[in-house]
Amino acid sequence: MTRTDPLAFVKMNGAGNDFVVVNALSAPFAPTPDQARAIADRETGQGCDQLIAIEPSAKADAFMRVWNADGGAVQTCGNALRCVGWLLMQANGTDRVVIDTAGGPTVATRAGDRRVTVDMGAPRLAWDQIPLAEEMDTRGIELQIGPIDAPVIHTPGAVSMGNPHVVFFMDHAPDDGLVRGAGSLIEHHPLFPEGVNVGFAHVLAPDRIRLRVWERGAGLTRACGTGACAALVAAHRRGLTGREATVQVDGGELSIAWDAATGHVRMTGPVEVERTGVL
């Protein structure tokens, strides 16, 4: 990190997906991968799925930079966008802010008491936008876990929401063993040159999805906002749901809508402030 003075942070979560959020608007914050891992460590650090820095932006209210718990920088994080959006709206006294990220700009708006809606933009569905290592139909790509003639899971949908996702559809709720075992195998599969977030979805009704996510660089997480968006998009493309659904994650529920007119995906969900502290 480029600064040595005490650095204030806010610990927040969105549907259980938790963050250490640092204000870097007036002074730079550039942790090394080792430092990011140390902050994210749940035993010796502050403990979080992602470390977030709010930085100045010439074309938005702020720029959000994201490091996963393994210390790697990633493009964006849907639940963190809601948390950062809420912080900026509180500070600015507004009901709408624009947040830039490495995955592109996002608009966040108030949706009630400590609820925020984020316009996640249009999903990227072409194989080279995910990206995949070879051309495939992203409605159901050639990937499976288990024996060739009797795979446990297979043919996931692939979607990019500013970061890469695959979503497996199952006829039952996925358990920890499957999510951890299959997720850790697929995260670094050669088919995904940038790695991938791995979703396990059980469609309960045309407007309700049970979802668990193995998050790239973070592992099994209580919620993944971009993962919930990817699950709805992948499910609708397969004819399993409508264009709107409640996605039930381990930490709560997210409302996802894929607008037919604009092609954009909107995510609405809760924001919680857990505590403040100093690094």
Summary of the structure (lengths in Angstrom):
residues: 279
radius of gyration: 17.9
end to end distance: 11.2
largest distance: 59.3
contacts: 1024
relative contact order: 0.17
helix: 17%
strand: 38%
